[in-house]
Amino acid sequence: MPVENLLGEVGKGHHIAFNILNVGRYKLGAGTIGGSKYAFRNGIRYAKERIAFSKPITAFGLVQEKIADSGAGIFAAKSLVYRVVGAIDASLAELDKSAPNLTQETQKRIEKFAVECSIIKVWCSETLDRLVDQMLQLHGGYGYVEEYSAERSYRDARINKIFEGTNEINRLIITGWMMKRAMQGQLVLLPAIQRVMDEVMAGPTPREERTGELADQHALLASAKKLSLFCAGAASQKYGAAVSIPRQSRGLYCVSRSKRLVRGR
Ligand SMILES: Cc1cc2nc3c(=O)[nH]c(=O)nc-3n(C[C@H](O)[C@H](O)[C@H](O)COP(=O)(O)OP(=O)(O)OC[C@H]3O[C@@H](n4cnc5c(N)ncnc54)[C@H](O)[C@@H]3O)c2cc1C
């Protein structure tokens, strides 16, 4: 390989390769939304045309449920993708485009979104996965027949849970990197876990009261966050340092005998 073809610095090629994966995961997620919308439109068109028991099948509650779930899945996937690309754009816009280290700075800034890119990859590919299954189901027996697009959508969707790192590996990245960043103080995760663990140990607390149009949704989200933090705390109490997956961060996280979360070596 001629030396003038070198990209970046010698010995640091993996940074470029991993960042390509980050962007690839983000793009995979965005791409699956196109597949989801295509399958969704075809599923609804078929359901409106198919008459059973003298009615279009869209009149049945269980069919409406599939359509509603699928629509909500697409909305959530799009919201995730737009939110993250907005944050990446805003971060890159701050860079000085004439700086000699522009490439390295761009790389560092994208790398900060590695967890979000993995979340998008997992969430969007699994949204597509559920959606094509629901839309195929709406087609009944025709869903299994190659002449209908539902069959192809179902088959084509499958690869998205495998390439750009399988969803199992991306789940490990989400946990590992989040914990690593918590250890490094880049995320205020440990104090939040500690607060929830303390709250649980102190006994039942009254439900948080909220007002306004989205009060119920806020309350549900707050409970979901607490549950996640509690699970993270319980997992770290049981598994100690092993909860932080990447090898380089092992040994950084442990729980003292008093069951408080502490920084380790
Ligand atoms: C159509 C297609 C196109 C592709 N394009 C590219 C490309 O352009 N560039 C490229 O670099 N690669 C590409 N790939 C490769 C793809 O990224 C890999 O197939 C994928 O990352 C999975 O790796 P593997 O096949 O070696 O599976 P394996 O690593 O053998 O995994 C097998 C199973 O074990 C599970 N597993 C493995 N380790 C763990 C663990 N620690 N914990 C839990 N479960 C685990 C996996 O999740 C999976 O379910 C492509 C693959 C396909 C099929």
The ligand as a Gaussian input file, in Angstrom:
#p B3LYP/6-31G(d) Opt

LIG

0 1
 C      -25.876000      -9.220000       3.380000
 C      -24.721000      -8.902000       4.280000
 C      -23.965000      -7.778000       4.039000
 C      -22.872000      -7.464000       4.872000
 N      -22.125000      -6.356000       4.582000
 C      -21.012000      -6.101000       5.314000
 C      -20.167000      -4.986000       4.985000
 O      -20.424000      -4.248000       4.043000
 N      -19.072000      -4.769000       5.750000
 C      -18.748000      -5.575000       6.801000
 O      -17.749000      -5.334000       7.466000
 N      -19.553000      -6.629000       7.139000
 C      -20.660000      -6.921000       6.421000
 N      -21.452000      -7.994000       6.745000
 C      -21.063000      -8.829000       7.883000
 C      -21.958000      -8.570000       9.083000
 O      -21.650000      -7.312000       9.668000
 C      -21.781000      -9.728000      10.082000
 O      -22.402000     -10.862000       9.506000
 C      -22.409000      -9.409000      11.432000
 O      -21.707000      -8.363000      12.077000
 C      -22.425000     -10.634000      12.357000
 O      -21.167000     -11.223000      12.426000
 P      -21.013000     -12.795000      12.139000
 O      -21.762000     -13.124000      10.901000
 O      -19.586000     -13.122000      12.224000
 O      -21.833000     -13.467000      13.342000
 P      -21.230000     -14.068000      14.670000
 O      -20.288000     -13.089000      15.298000
 O      -20.726000     -15.455000      14.366000
 O      -22.520000     -14.152000      15.553000
 C      -23.392000     -15.306000      15.585000
 C      -24.437000     -15.085000      16.664000
 O      -23.796000     -15.023000      17.948000
 C      -24.174000     -13.844000      18.618000
 N      -23.060000     -13.342000      19.437000
 C      -21.765000     -13.233000      19.085000
 N      -21.055000     -12.714000      20.114000
 C      -21.939000     -12.489000      21.123000
 C      -21.833000     -11.977000      22.440000
 N      -20.670000     -11.534000      22.946000
 N      -22.953000     -11.919000      23.199000
 C      -24.144000     -12.315000      22.708000
 N      -24.312000     -12.823000      21.470000
 C      -23.219000     -12.896000      20.694000
 C      -24.501000     -12.862000      17.496000
 O      -25.326000     -11.807000      17.977000
 C      -25.207000     -13.775000      16.507000
 O      -26.542000     -13.953000      16.911000
 C      -22.550000      -8.308000       5.956000
 C      -23.347000      -9.443000       6.215000
 C      -24.419000      -9.745000       5.388000
 C      -25.243000     -10.979000       5.688000

